[in-house]
Amino acid sequence: MLTREERARSEDLGSYFRVPADTRDLNYGKFFEEGEDIAEALTEYTSSNTRQLTVDEVVAKVMTTDYMQAVVAGAESRAS
């Protein structure tokens, strides 16, 4: 999920957004007085405005991680 501000500086990579680290200093005065207002044109990216995965889709996605592949491989080797 992304806020409007995060989405304004994110990179849309198709199936996910890449949000760079916020490396600004804490001098907020310059952002309120001089900052750009590009976030107003964007909407937040939330679970309310995107397609939510089903339980089976979440399980399938989690099973593609290296961690879960190692867990499954370890369980299979102990079963044999």
N, C-alpha and C positions, 0 to 999 in steps of 0.2 A: 504494500500500500504506500501511496505517496501523497504528501501534501501538495498544494498548488505551488509552493515555493520550491520544493524538491523537484517537482515535475518541470518547472521552468528551467532548471539547470541540468536536467537528466538527459541521458542519451537513450533513445528508444532502440533497443536491439531486437525488436520483433517479438520474442516471447517473454521478454523482461526488460526492465529499465535499469540502466547503470547510473547511479547517483554518485558523483564525485564527492570526496570529503569536503566538508566546509572548513576552509582554511582562513576565513576572514578573521580579522582581529575583533576585539570586543568594543571598539569605538562605534557604538550604534548611532551616534549623532550624524555621521556622514551618510548613513543609509536612509535615515528619515528625511534628511535635508537634500541629499544629492542622488539617492538611489533611483534605479529604473523601476517602473511599475509594470513589468511584463507578466507578472503572475495573474493579474486580473482577467486576462483573456483565456486562461487555462482552467480546467476543472480538476479537482482532486481525483486520484486513482484509488478507489476504495472498493470494498467488497459489495457495496451497493450499486456500483455502476460498471461492473465487469462480470463476466461469466464465472460462476463458482464451480469448482471441481466437485464431482461426485466422490463418495468414499472410495469407490473402486479406482477412480482416476488418481486420487491422492496416494493410495497404496501403490499403484503402478509407478507413479513419479518417485516416491520414496525408495522403492525397490531398485531404481536405477543408480542410486548413490553408491560410491565405492564402499562406504561403511556397511551398508546393508548387504552388498555383494560379499563382503568379507564375513559377515555374520552368517549368511546362508552357507557359504563355503565351509566355515568352521563347524556348523551344525551337521552338514552332510558328512564331513570327515569323521566326526564323533559317532555318527550313526552307523558307519561301515566297519 
